[in-house]
């Protein structure tokens, strides 16, 4: 799959040379179409040299992306004209592989937010910003002067930099492998404070989607930030690649426990075996935070759990709420938006009724077994039965998990420590104003206060277990 991605990203020697260095957080193009209506040719400032107008090619890009969103990969191959160099490398199966790789884990499709264009040399470059409930992706189509697709790229959202608070002299990093016992080996890394003394340790548990050990979203790597920040403050950290990212598995066939719980417990057992680790807690983010009580209930040796942006409500309540929020960012809910929301509610009804089709993966998460286990799980009740310390952290600018309806419910029902951070979003990255998925694609780091608060809690409140 990595080979296919590279082929598409450099499809056509001329196009790849043209776009070298152009990948950035924001599209580089200069003309923008944000309308869902078909523009007229008079709206464009300049056509591509001797070919279709910029408006026509922006429309073509929008329609192309709609084919990908609808899973019509064969149609996208047959109805669009490509240069010979691209044709030699691209078929429907490859296109499907590339698109699903780029969008898996981003949640439900919301809209094509913008299509921008710019003329570069003899090419016209179009960038479509495609929004999902959990983020966005930019797809770049490069057209030659005859209007043929000469290149397809997914521009990088920027470059990751380690946080300033990471003291690399205070810890070492060791690569490990987690043997899950079923043929799936997960890459992992142990970040261990320097010295010979015993230290507490934590395992980081991912949110939804096929995430790597850094929990990478765009250019951001929140789990790497947490690992370095905690290790700089005397806490060992084990993080690992999620099964759906590291192994050749069918996510639609996996249960919730097979997707998350079992591998997290394997990671915890591996950390417990480390000679200098005196005790092990779990730190979960989003879905991983929601499952922290489940992990503690399954393993009595775990010393406690920290829950970052953890839903207190079922996901079937959060998903329509997230969708409506994103669709309303432009100031209104259109008739088309209402139809999309109705479709989401119809899917939610089938999840609640247990009538999903075999192989179906609503919202890009899991199949029938996954949702059945998730529906049967009550994280608040499970947390109430625990006798180990819990720590709840919440960004107040988080639009995916509610300060009032989730963090507030935890405060009302569950003993523990609670910290809220006014400027932080779902990734615990600082920002201003209304939170949008675009923030996830600007290079930044987890706030230092989160890492120091977590370290203080691990060192101070898990010692009795």
TORKOL-4160 file (C-alpha; in steps of 0.2 Angstrom, whole numbers, padded with zeros to 4 digits, m for minus):
465
<pt num="1" X="0000" Y="0000" Z="0000"/>
<pt num="2" X="0014" Y="0012" Z="0004"/>
<pt num="3" X="0021" Y="0009" Z="m0014"/>
<pt num="4" X="0004" Y="0013" Z="m0021"/>
<pt num="5" X="0003" Y="0029" Z="m0011"/>
<pt num="6" X="0021" Y="0034" Z="m0018"/>
<pt num="7" X="0015" Y="0030" Z="m0036"/>
<pt num="8" X="0000" Y="0041" Z="m0035"/>
<pt num="9" X="0009" Y="0055" Z="m0026"/>
<pt num="10" X="0022" Y="0056" Z="m0040"/>
<pt num="11" X="0011" Y="0052" Z="m0054"/>
<pt num="12" X="0019" Y="0059" Z="m0070"/>
<pt num="13" X="0037" Y="0065" Z="m0068"/>
<pt num="14" X="0033" Y="0083" Z="m0074"/>
<pt num="15" X="0019" Y="0085" Z="m0061"/>
<pt num="16" X="0029" Y="0078" Z="m0047"/>
<pt num="17" X="0043" Y="0090" Z="m0051"/>
<pt num="18" X="0031" Y="0105" Z="m0052"/>
<pt num="19" X="0023" Y="0102" Z="m0035"/>
<pt num="20" X="0040" Y="0098" Z="m0026"/>
<pt num="21" X="0039" Y="0108" Z="m0010"/>
<pt num="22" X="0021" Y="0114" Z="m0012"/>
<pt num="23" X="0014" Y="0103" Z="0001"/>
<pt num="24" X="0008" Y="0114" Z="0015"/>
<pt num="25" X="m0006" Y="0116" Z="0028"/>
<pt num="26" X="m0016" Y="0127" Z="0017"/>
<pt num="27" X="m0019" Y="0125" Z="m0002"/>
<pt num="28" X="m0007" Y="0135" Z="m0012"/>
<pt num="29" X="m0020" Y="0140" Z="m0026"/>
<pt num="30" X="m0026" Y="0157" Z="m0029"/>
<pt num="31" X="m0044" Y="0155" Z="m0035"/>
<pt num="32" X="m0057" Y="0147" Z="m0024"/>
<pt num="33" X="m0074" Y="0139" Z="m0027"/>
<pt num="34" X="m0084" Y="0137" Z="m0011"/>
<pt num="35" X="m0101" Y="0135" Z="m0019"/>
<pt num="36" X="m0111" Y="0120" Z="m0022"/>
<pt num="37" X="m0119" Y="0127" Z="m0037"/>
<pt num="38" X="m0110" Y="0126" Z="m0054"/>
<pt num="39" X="m0101" Y="0142" Z="m0058"/>
<pt num="40" X="m0100" Y="0150" Z="m0075"/>
<pt num="41" X="m0085" Y="0152" Z="m0086"/>
<pt num="42" X="m0085" Y="0171" Z="m0083"/>
<pt num="43" X="m0081" Y="0169" Z="m0065"/>
<pt num="44" X="m0063" Y="0164" Z="m0068"/>
<pt num="45" X="m0048" Y="0175" Z="m0070"/>
<pt num="46" X="m0039" Y="0165" Z="m0083"/>
<pt num="47" X="m0041" Y="0148" Z="m0092"/>
<pt num="48" X="m0027" Y="0135" Z="m0092"/>
<pt num="49" X="m0016" Y="0137" Z="m0107"/>
<pt num="50" X="m0026" Y="0132" Z="m0123"/>
<pt num="51" X="m0037" Y="0121" Z="m0112"/>
<pt num="52" X="m0053" Y="0120" Z="m0101"/>
<pt num="53" X="m0056" Y="0135" Z="m0090"/>
<pt num="54" X="m0050" Y="0135" Z="m0071"/>
<pt num="55" X="m0069" Y="0135" Z="m0066"/>
<pt num="56" X="m0072" Y="0120" Z="m0077"/>
<pt num="57" X="m0058" Y="0111" Z="m0069"/>
<pt num="58" X="m0063" Y="0116" Z="m0052"/>
<pt num="59" X="m0080" Y="0108" Z="m0056"/>
<pt num="60" X="m0071" Y="0093" Z="m0063"/>
<pt num="61" X="m0061" Y="0091" Z="m0047"/>
<pt num="62" X="m0077" Y="0093" Z="m0036"/>
<pt num="63" X="m0086" Y="0079" Z="m0046"/>
<pt num="64" X="m0071" Y="0068" Z="m0045"/>
<pt num="65" X="m0070" Y="0069" Z="m0026"/>
<pt num="66" X="m0088" Y="0066" Z="m0025"/>
<pt num="67" X="m0085" Y="0050" Z="m0035"/>
<pt num="68" X="m0072" Y="0045" Z="m0022"/>
<pt num="69" X="m0083" Y="0049" Z="m0007"/>
<pt num="70" X="m0097" Y="0038" Z="m0015"/>
<pt num="71" X="m0085" Y="0024" Z="m0018"/>
<pt num="72" X="m0086" Y="0025" Z="m0037"/>
<pt num="73" X="m0068" Y="0021" Z="m0041"/>
<pt num="74" X="m0072" Y="0012" Z="m0057"/>
<pt num="75" X="m0082" Y="0027" Z="m0063"/>
<pt num="76" X="m0068" Y="0039" Z="m0058"/>
<pt num="77" X="m0056" Y="0029" Z="m0069"/>
<pt num="78" X="m0068" Y="0027" Z="m0084"/>
<pt num="79" X="m0076" Y="0044" Z="m0085"/>
<pt num="80" X="m0060" Y="0055" Z="m0083"/>
<pt num="81" X="m0045" Y="0057" Z="m0094"/>
<pt num="82" X="m0028" Y="0054" Z="m0088"/>
<pt num="83" X="m0010" Y="0056" Z="m0095"/>
<pt num="84" X="m0001" Y="0041" Z="m0101"/>
<pt num="85" X="0010" Y="0041" Z="m0086"/>
<pt num="86" X="m0004" Y="0041" Z="m0074"/>
<pt num="87" X="m0014" Y="0028" Z="m0084"/>
<pt num="88" X="0001" Y="0016" Z="m0083"/>
<pt num="89" X="0000" Y="0017" Z="m0064"/>
<pt num="90" X="m0018" Y="0020" Z="m0059"/>
<pt num="91" X="m0033" Y="0008" Z="m0059"/>
<pt num="92" X="m0049" Y="0007" Z="m0049"/>
<pt num="93" X="m0041" Y="m0004" Z="m0035"/>
<pt num="94" X="m0026" Y="0007" Z="m0033"/>
<pt num="95" X="m0037" Y="0023" Z="m0032"/>
<pt num="96" X="m0048" Y="0015" Z="m0019"/>
<pt num="97" X="m0032" Y="0009" Z="m0009"/>
<pt num="98" X="m0025" Y="0027" Z="m0009"/>
<pt num="99" X="m0042" Y="0036" Z="m0005"/>
<pt num="100" X="m0046" Y="0024" Z="0010"/>
<pt num="101" X="m0028" Y="0025" Z="0016"/>
<pt num="102" X="m0029" Y="0044" Z="0017"/>
<pt num="103" X="m0047" Y="0046" Z="0024"/>
<pt num="104" X="m0048" Y="0031" Z="0036"/>
<pt num="105" X="m0051" Y="0036" Z="0054"/>
<pt num="106" X="m0057" Y="0053" Z="0049"/>
<pt num="107" X="m0075" Y="0048" Z="0053"/>
<pt num="108" X="m0091" Y="0053" Z="0043"/>
<pt num="109" X="m0089" Y="0063" Z="0027"/>
<pt num="110" X="m0096" Y="0081" Z="0029"/>
<pt num="111" X="m0093" Y="0091" Z="0013"/>
<pt num="112" X="m0081" Y="0097" Z="0001"/>
<pt num="113" X="m0077" Y="0114" Z="0009"/>
<pt num="114" X="m0067" Y="0122" Z="m0005"/>
<pt num="115" X="m0059" Y="0119" Z="m0021"/>
<pt num="116" X="m0045" Y="0131" Z="m0026"/>
<pt num="117" X="m0035" Y="0132" Z="m0041"/>
<pt num="118" X="m0019" Y="0140" Z="m0048"/>
<pt num="119" X="m0009" Y="0140" Z="m0064"/>
<pt num="120" X="0009" Y="0134" Z="m0063"/>
<pt num="121" X="0019" Y="0133" Z="m0079"/>
<pt num="122" X="0008" Y="0123" Z="m0091"/>
<pt num="123" X="m0002" Y="0115" Z="m0078"/>
<pt num="124" X="m0018" Y="0119" Z="m0068"/>
<pt num="125" X="m0017" Y="0113" Z="m0050"/>
<pt num="126" X="m0033" Y="0111" Z="m0040"/>
<pt num="127" X="m0034" Y="0108" Z="m0021"/>
<pt num="128" X="m0050" Y="0101" Z="m0014"/>
<pt num="129" X="m0052" Y="0102" Z="0005"/>
<pt num="130" X="m0063" Y="0088" Z="0010"/>
<pt num="131" X="m0070" Y="0089" Z="0028"/>
<pt num="132" X="m0075" Y="0074" Z="0039"/>
<pt num="133" X="m0081" Y="0073" Z="0057"/>
<pt num="134" X="m0064" Y="0070" Z="0063"/>
<pt num="135" X="m0053" Y="0080" Z="0052"/>
<pt num="136" X="m0050" Y="0084" Z="0034"/>
<pt num="137" X="m0040" Y="0079" Z="0019"/>
<pt num="138" X="m0033" Y="0089" Z="0004"/>
<pt num="139" X="m0033" Y="0080" Z="m0012"/>
<pt num="140" X="m0023" Y="0089" Z="m0026"/>
<pt num="141" X="m0027" Y="0085" Z="m0045"/>
<pt num="142" X="m0015" Y="0092" Z="m0058"/>
<pt num="143" X="m0022" Y="0095" Z="m0075"/>
<pt num="144" X="m0011" Y="0097" Z="m0091"/>
<pt num="145" X="m0016" Y="0110" Z="m0104"/>
<pt num="146" X="m0028" Y="0097" Z="m0112"/>
<pt num="147" X="m0038" Y="0095" Z="m0096"/>
<pt num="148" X="m0031" Y="0077" Z="m0093"/>
<pt num="149" X="m0026" Y="0072" Z="m0075"/>
<pt num="150" X="m0007" Y="0072" Z="m0074"/>
<pt num="151" X="m0005" Y="0070" Z="m0056"/>
<pt num="152" X="m0014" Y="0066" Z="m0039"/>
<pt num="153" X="m0007" Y="0071" Z="m0023"/>
<pt num="154" X="m0012" Y="0072" Z="m0004"/>
<pt num="155" X="m0002" Y="0087" Z="0002"/>
<pt num="156" X="0007" Y="0086" Z="0018"/>
<pt num="157" X="m0001" Y="0097" Z="0032"/>
<pt num="158" X="0016" Y="0103" Z="0038"/>
<pt num="159" X="0031" Y="0096" Z="0048"/>
<pt num="160" X="0031" Y="0089" Z="0065"/>
<pt num="161" X="0043" Y="0096" Z="0078"/>
<pt num="162" X="0046" Y="0089" Z="0095"/>
<pt num="163" X="0039" Y="0100" Z="0109"/>
<pt num="164" X="0051" Y="0113" Z="0118"/>
<pt num="165" X="0047" Y="0104" Z="0135"/>
<pt num="166" X="0055" Y="0088" Z="0129"/>
<pt num="167" X="0071" Y="0085" Z="0138"/>
<pt num="168" X="0080" Y="0072" Z="0127"/>
<pt num="169" X="0094" Y="0070" Z="0140"/>
<pt num="170" X="0081" Y="0064" Z="0153"/>
<pt num="171" X="0075" Y="0048" Z="0144"/>
<pt num="172" X="0080" Y="0035" Z="0132"/>
<pt num="173" X="0068" Y="0027" Z="0118"/>
<pt num="174" X="0069" Y="0009" Z="0114"/>
<pt num="175" X="0060" Y="0000" Z="0100"/>
<pt num="176" X="0049" Y="m0015" Z="0105"/>
<pt num="177" X="0037" Y="m0027" Z="0097"/>
<pt num="178" X="0021" Y="m0033" Z="0104"/>
<pt num="179" X="0016" Y="m0051" Z="0101"/>
<pt num="180" X="m0003" Y="m0052" Z="0101"/>
<pt num="181" X="m0003" Y="m0070" Z="0099"/>
<pt num="182" X="m0013" Y="m0071" Z="0084"/>
<pt num="183" X="0000" Y="m0067" Z="0070"/>
<pt num="184" X="m0002" Y="m0048" Z="0072"/>
<pt num="185" X="0014" Y="m0040" Z="0079"/>
<pt num="186" X="0013" Y="m0022" Z="0084"/>
<pt num="187" X="0027" Y="m0009" Z="0083"/>
<pt num="188" X="0030" Y="m0001" Z="0100"/>
<pt num="189" X="0042" Y="0011" Z="0109"/>
<pt num="190" X="0047" Y="0012" Z="0127"/>
<pt num="191" X="0052" Y="0029" Z="0133"/>
<pt num="192" X="0061" Y="0027" Z="0149"/>
<pt num="193" X="0068" Y="0040" Z="0161"/>
<pt num="194" X="0087" Y="0039" Z="0163"/>
<pt num="195" X="0095" Y="0032" Z="0179"/>
<pt num="196" X="0093" Y="0016" Z="0189"/>
<pt num="197" X="0079" Y="0020" Z="0200"/>
<pt num="198" X="0061" Y="0013" Z="0199"/>
<pt num="199" X="0049" Y="0023" Z="0190"/>
<pt num="200" X="0030" Y="0023" Z="0187"/>
<pt num="201" X="0024" Y="0019" Z="0169"/>
<pt num="202" X="0009" Y="0022" Z="0158"/>
<pt num="203" X="0002" Y="0014" Z="0142"/>
<pt num="204" X="m0006" Y="0026" Z="0130"/>
<pt num="205" X="m0022" Y="0020" Z="0122"/>
<pt num="206" X="m0028" Y="0027" Z="0105"/>
<pt num="207" X="m0044" Y="0035" Z="0100"/>
<pt num="208" X="m0054" Y="0028" Z="0085"/>
<pt num="209" X="m0047" Y="0025" Z="0068"/>
<pt num="210" X="m0031" Y="0016" Z="0062"/>
<pt num="211" X="m0018" Y="0026" Z="0072"/>
<pt num="212" X="0000" Y="0023" Z="0073"/>
<pt num="213" X="0010" Y="0023" Z="0089"/>
<pt num="214" X="0011" Y="0042" Z="0089"/>
<pt num="215" X="m0008" Y="0044" Z="0086"/>
<pt num="216" X="m0003" Y="0055" Z="0071"/>
<pt num="217" X="m0016" Y="0067" Z="0064"/>
<pt num="218" X="m0010" Y="0078" Z="0050"/>
<pt num="219" X="0007" Y="0084" Z="0056"/>
<pt num="220" X="0003" Y="0082" Z="0074"/>
<pt num="221" X="0009" Y="0067" Z="0085"/>
<pt num="222" X="0000" Y="0069" Z="0102"/>
<pt num="223" X="0006" Y="0052" Z="0109"/>
<pt num="224" X="0024" Y="0056" Z="0104"/>
<pt num="225" X="0022" Y="0073" Z="0113"/>
<pt num="226" X="0015" Y="0064" Z="0129"/>
<pt num="227" X="0028" Y="0051" Z="0129"/>
<pt num="228" X="0042" Y="0064" Z="0129"/>
<pt num="229" X="0034" Y="0075" Z="0141"/>
<pt num="230" X="0030" Y="0062" Z="0153"/>
<pt num="231" X="0047" Y="0054" Z="0152"/>
<pt num="232" X="0055" Y="0071" Z="0155"/>
<pt num="233" X="0045" Y="0071" Z="0171"/>
<pt num="234" X="0050" Y="0054" Z="0177"/>
<pt num="235" X="0036" Y="0043" Z="0170"/>
<pt num="236" X="0040" Y="0028" Z="0158"/>
<pt num="237" X="0028" Y="0027" Z="0143"/>
<pt num="238" X="0024" Y="0013" Z="0131"/>
<pt num="239" X="0015" Y="0017" Z="0115"/>
<pt num="240" X="0011" Y="0006" Z="0101"/>
<pt num="241" X="0004" Y="0005" Z="0084"/>
<pt num="242" X="m0015" Y="0001" Z="0083"/>
<pt num="243" X="m0019" Y="m0016" Z="0076"/>
<pt num="244" X="m0029" Y="m0008" Z="0062"/>
<pt num="245" X="m0014" Y="0002" Z="0057"/>
<pt num="246" X="0000" Y="m0010" Z="0059"/>
<pt num="247" X="m0008" Y="m0027" Z="0053"/>
<pt num="248" X="m0017" Y="m0033" Z="0038"/>
<pt num="249" X="m0034" Y="m0035" Z="0046"/>
<pt num="250" X="m0052" Y="m0032" Z="0041"/>
<pt num="251" X="m0059" Y="m0019" Z="0053"/>
<pt num="252" X="m0077" Y="m0024" Z="0049"/>
<pt num="253" X="m0073" Y="m0041" Z="0056"/>
<pt num="254" X="m0066" Y="m0035" Z="0072"/>
<pt num="255" X="m0075" Y="m0033" Z="0089"/>
<pt num="256" X="m0072" Y="m0018" Z="0100"/>
<pt num="257" X="m0061" Y="m0029" Z="0111"/>
<pt num="258" X="m0051" Y="m0036" Z="0097"/>
<pt num="259" X="m0049" Y="m0018" Z="0090"/>
<pt num="260" X="m0043" Y="m0009" Z="0106"/>
<pt num="261" X="m0045" Y="m0018" Z="0123"/>
<pt num="262" X="m0035" Y="m0034" Z="0120"/>
<pt num="263" X="m0020" Y="m0025" Z="0113"/>
<pt num="264" X="m0020" Y="m0012" Z="0126"/>
<pt num="265" X="m0019" Y="m0025" Z="0140"/>
<pt num="266" X="m0005" Y="m0034" Z="0130"/>
<pt num="267" X="0004" Y="m0018" Z="0130"/>
<pt num="268" X="0001" Y="m0015" Z="0149"/>
<pt num="269" X="0008" Y="m0033" Z="0153"/>
<pt num="270" X="0023" Y="m0029" Z="0142"/>
<pt num="271" X="0026" Y="m0013" Z="0152"/>
<pt num="272" X="0024" Y="m0022" Z="0169"/>
<pt num="273" X="0038" Y="m0034" Z="0164"/>
<pt num="274" X="0051" Y="m0020" Z="0162"/>
<pt num="275" X="0063" Y="m0021" Z="0177"/>
<pt num="276" X="0063" Y="m0003" Z="0182"/>
<pt num="277" X="0044" Y="0000" Z="0180"/>
<pt num="278" X="0036" Y="m0001" Z="0198"/>
<pt num="279" X="0018" Y="0001" Z="0193"/>
<pt num="280" X="0008" Y="0003" Z="0177"/>
<pt num="281" X="m0007" Y="0014" Z="0174"/>
<pt num="282" X="m0017" Y="0017" Z="0157"/>
<pt num="283" X="m0019" Y="0034" Z="0149"/>
<pt num="284" X="m0033" Y="0034" Z="0135"/>
<pt num="285" X="m0038" Y="0048" Z="0123"/>
<pt num="286" X="m0056" Y="0050" Z="0116"/>
<pt num="287" X="m0062" Y="0032" Z="0113"/>
<pt num="288" X="m0047" Y="0025" Z="0122"/>
<pt num="289" X="m0051" Y="0036" Z="0137"/>
<pt num="290" X="m0069" Y="0030" Z="0136"/>
<pt num="291" X="m0062" Y="0012" Z="0137"/>
<pt num="292" X="m0051" Y="0015" Z="0152"/>
<pt num="293" X="m0064" Y="0009" Z="0165"/>
<pt num="294" X="m0065" Y="m0007" Z="0154"/>
<pt num="295" X="m0047" Y="m0010" Z="0155"/>
<pt num="296" X="m0046" Y="m0007" Z="0173"/>
<pt num="297" X="m0060" Y="m0019" Z="0176"/>
<pt num="298" X="m0051" Y="m0032" Z="0166"/>
<pt num="299" X="m0034" Y="m0031" Z="0174"/>
<pt num="300" X="m0033" Y="m0029" Z="0193"/>
<pt num="301" X="m0014" Y="m0025" Z="0192"/>
<pt num="302" X="m0017" Y="m0008" Z="0184"/>
<pt num="303" X="m0014" Y="0006" Z="0196"/>
<pt num="304" X="m0026" Y="0018" Z="0189"/>
<pt num="305" X="m0032" Y="0027" Z="0173"/>
<pt num="306" X="m0031" Y="0044" Z="0165"/>
<pt num="307" X="m0045" Y="0049" Z="0153"/>
<pt num="308" X="m0042" Y="0063" Z="0141"/>
<pt num="309" X="m0057" Y="0069" Z="0131"/>
<pt num="310" X="m0067" Y="0054" Z="0136"/>
<pt num="311" X="m0085" Y="0053" Z="0131"/>
<pt num="312" X="m0097" Y="0049" Z="0145"/>
<pt num="313" X="m0111" Y="0046" Z="0133"/>
<pt num="314" X="m0113" Y="0033" Z="0119"/>
<pt num="315" X="m0104" Y="0037" Z="0103"/>
<pt num="316" X="m0121" Y="0035" Z="0094"/>
<pt num="317" X="m0126" Y="0052" Z="0104"/>
<pt num="318" X="m0110" Y="0061" Z="0100"/>
<pt num="319" X="m0109" Y="0057" Z="0081"/>
<pt num="320" X="m0124" Y="0066" Z="0075"/>
<pt num="321" X="m0120" Y="0081" Z="0087"/>
<pt num="322" X="m0102" Y="0082" Z="0079"/>
<pt num="323" X="m0110" Y="0081" Z="0061"/>
<pt num="324" X="m0122" Y="0095" Z="0065"/>
<pt num="325" X="m0109" Y="0106" Z="0072"/>
<pt num="326" X="m0098" Y="0104" Z="0057"/>
<pt num="327" X="m0112" Y="0107" Z="0045"/>
<pt num="328" X="m0116" Y="0123" Z="0054"/>
<pt num="329" X="m0099" Y="0131" Z="0053"/>
<pt num="330" X="m0104" Y="0141" Z="0038"/>
<pt num="331" X="m0118" Y="0148" Z="0047"/>
<pt num="332" X="m0133" Y="0138" Z="0041"/>
<pt num="333" X="m0140" Y="0121" Z="0039"/>
<pt num="334" X="m0146" Y="0118" Z="0021"/>
<pt num="335" X="m0159" Y="0106" Z="0015"/>
<pt num="336" X="m0144" Y="0095" Z="0009"/>
<pt num="337" X="m0137" Y="0096" Z="0026"/>
<pt num="338" X="m0153" Y="0090" Z="0034"/>
<pt num="339" X="m0154" Y="0075" Z="0022"/>
<pt num="340" X="m0136" Y="0071" Z="0027"/>
<pt num="341" X="m0141" Y="0072" Z="0045"/>
<pt num="342" X="m0156" Y="0061" Z="0042"/>
<pt num="343" X="m0145" Y="0048" Z="0034"/>
<pt num="344" X="m0134" Y="0048" Z="0049"/>
<pt num="345" X="m0149" Y="0046" Z="0061"/>
<pt num="346" X="m0155" Y="0031" Z="0050"/>
<pt num="347" X="m0138" Y="0023" Z="0052"/>
<pt num="348" X="m0138" Y="0026" Z="0071"/>
<pt num="349" X="m0155" Y="0018" Z="0072"/>
<pt num="350" X="m0149" Y="0003" Z="0063"/>
<pt num="351" X="m0134" Y="0002" Z="0076"/>
<pt num="352" X="m0146" Y="0003" Z="0090"/>
<pt num="353" X="m0157" Y="m0010" Z="0083"/>
<pt num="354" X="m0143" Y="m0022" Z="0079"/>
<pt num="355" X="m0148" Y="m0023" Z="0061"/>
<pt num="356" X="m0131" Y="m0018" Z="0052"/>
<pt num="357" X="m0126" Y="m0028" Z="0037"/>
<pt num="358" X="m0111" Y="m0040" Z="0038"/>
<pt num="359" X="m0096" Y="m0031" Z="0032"/>
<pt num="360" X="m0103" Y="m0014" Z="0035"/>
<pt num="361" X="m0093" Y="m0001" Z="0045"/>
<pt num="362" X="m0103" Y="0014" Z="0050"/>
<pt num="363" X="m0094" Y="0030" Z="0051"/>
<pt num="364" X="m0077" Y="0021" Z="0047"/>
<pt num="365" X="m0076" Y="0013" Z="0064"/>
<pt num="366" X="m0081" Y="m0005" Z="0065"/>
<pt num="367" X="m0093" Y="m0018" Z="0060"/>
<pt num="368" X="m0108" Y="m0026" Z="0068"/>
<pt num="369" X="m0098" Y="m0035" Z="0082"/>
<pt num="370" X="m0089" Y="m0019" Z="0086"/>
<pt num="371" X="m0105" Y="m0009" Z="0088"/>
<pt num="372" X="m0113" Y="m0022" Z="0098"/>
<pt num="373" X="m0100" Y="m0022" Z="0111"/>
<pt num="374" X="m0099" Y="m0004" Z="0111"/>
<pt num="375" X="m0118" Y="m0002" Z="0114"/>
<pt num="376" X="m0117" Y="m0015" Z="0128"/>
<pt num="377" X="m0104" Y="m0005" Z="0137"/>
<pt num="378" X="m0108" Y="0008" Z="0150"/>
<pt num="379" X="m0092" Y="0017" Z="0154"/>
<pt num="380" X="m0100" Y="0027" Z="0168"/>
<pt num="381" X="m0107" Y="0012" Z="0177"/>
<pt num="382" X="m0090" Y="0003" Z="0175"/>
<pt num="383" X="m0080" Y="0017" Z="0182"/>
<pt num="384" X="m0092" Y="0018" Z="0197"/>
<pt num="385" X="m0087" Y="0000" Z="0202"/>
<pt num="386" X="m0068" Y="0003" Z="0202"/>
<pt num="387" X="m0058" Y="0006" Z="0217"/>
<pt num="388" X="m0043" Y="0014" Z="0209"/>
<pt num="389" X="m0039" Y="0032" Z="0205"/>
<pt num="390" X="m0046" Y="0040" Z="0190"/>
<pt num="391" X="m0040" Y="0057" Z="0182"/>
<pt num="392" X="m0051" Y="0066" Z="0169"/>
<pt num="393" X="m0044" Y="0079" Z="0157"/>
<pt num="394" X="m0054" Y="0090" Z="0145"/>
<pt num="395" X="m0050" Y="0104" Z="0133"/>
<pt num="396" X="m0064" Y="0117" Z="0133"/>
<pt num="397" X="m0063" Y="0120" Z="0115"/>
<pt num="398" X="m0066" Y="0102" Z="0110"/>
<pt num="399" X="m0081" Y="0100" Z="0098"/>
<pt num="400" X="m0080" Y="0081" Z="0098"/>
<pt num="401" X="m0082" Y="0078" Z="0116"/>
<pt num="402" X="m0093" Y="0090" Z="0126"/>
<pt num="403" X="m0087" Y="0099" Z="0142"/>
<pt num="404" X="m0105" Y="0100" Z="0148"/>
<pt num="405" X="m0113" Y="0084" Z="0143"/>
<pt num="406" X="m0097" Y="0072" Z="0144"/>
<pt num="407" X="m0084" Y="0080" Z="0156"/>
<pt num="408" X="m0099" Y="0087" Z="0166"/>
<pt num="409" X="m0107" Y="0070" Z="0168"/>
<pt num="410" X="m0091" Y="0062" Z="0174"/>
<pt num="411" X="m0089" Y="0076" Z="0187"/>
<pt num="412" X="m0107" Y="0072" Z="0193"/>
<pt num="413" X="m0105" Y="0053" Z="0194"/>
<pt num="414" X="m0087" Y="0048" Z="0196"/>
<pt num="415" X="m0075" Y="0051" Z="0210"/>
<pt num="416" X="m0058" Y="0057" Z="0203"/>
<pt num="417" X="m0047" Y="0072" Z="0199"/>
<pt num="418" X="m0053" Y="0084" Z="0186"/>
<pt num="419" X="m0044" Y="0097" Z="0176"/>
<pt num="420" X="m0051" Y="0107" Z="0161"/>
<pt num="421" X="m0040" Y="0118" Z="0150"/>
<pt num="422" X="m0049" Y="0133" Z="0142"/>
<pt num="423" X="m0039" Y="0135" Z="0126"/>
<pt num="424" X="m0036" Y="0117" Z="0121"/>
<pt num="425" X="m0045" Y="0107" Z="0108"/>
<pt num="426" X="m0048" Y="0088" Z="0106"/>
<pt num="427" X="m0030" Y="0085" Z="0103"/>
<pt num="428" X="m0025" Y="0095" Z="0119"/>
<pt num="429" X="m0017" Y="0108" Z="0107"/>
<pt num="430" X="m0020" Y="0127" Z="0111"/>
<pt num="431" X="m0030" Y="0138" Z="0100"/>
<pt num="432" X="m0042" Y="0152" Z="0099"/>
<pt num="433" X="m0060" Y="0155" Z="0094"/>
<pt num="434" X="m0072" Y="0142" Z="0087"/>
<pt num="435" X="m0063" Y="0125" Z="0085"/>
<pt num="436" X="m0063" Y="0117" Z="0068"/>
<pt num="437" X="m0055" Y="0102" Z="0060"/>
<pt num="438" X="m0042" Y="0113" Z="0051"/>
<pt num="439" X="m0034" Y="0115" Z="0068"/>
<pt num="440" X="m0028" Y="0097" Z="0068"/>
<pt num="441" X="m0018" Y="0100" Z="0052"/>
<pt num="442" X="m0008" Y="0115" Z="0059"/>
<pt num="443" X="0009" Y="0109" Z="0066"/>
<pt num="444" X="0008" Y="0110" Z="0085"/>
<pt num="445" X="0011" Y="0101" Z="0101"/>
<pt num="446" X="0001" Y="0095" Z="0116"/>
<pt num="447" X="0001" Y="0108" Z="0129"/>
<pt num="448" X="0015" Y="0107" Z="0142"/>
<pt num="449" X="0003" Y="0109" Z="0157"/>
<pt num="450" X="m0006" Y="0093" Z="0151"/>
<pt num="451" X="0010" Y="0083" Z="0152"/>
<pt num="452" X="0016" Y="0090" Z="0169"/>
<pt num="453" X="m0002" Y="0087" Z="0176"/>
<pt num="454" X="m0002" Y="0069" Z="0170"/>
<pt num="455" X="0015" Y="0066" Z="0177"/>
<pt num="456" X="0011" Y="0073" Z="0194"/>
<pt num="457" X="m0005" Y="0062" Z="0195"/>
<pt num="458" X="0004" Y="0046" Z="0190"/>
<pt num="459" X="0018" Y="0049" Z="0202"/>
<pt num="460" X="0007" Y="0055" Z="0216"/>
<pt num="461" X="m0009" Y="0046" Z="0215"/>
<pt num="462" X="m0006" Y="0029" Z="0208"/>
<pt num="463" X="0008" Y="0024" Z="0221"/>
<pt num="464" X="m0004" Y="0014" Z="0233"/>
<pt num="465" X="m0009" Y="0001" Z="0219"/>
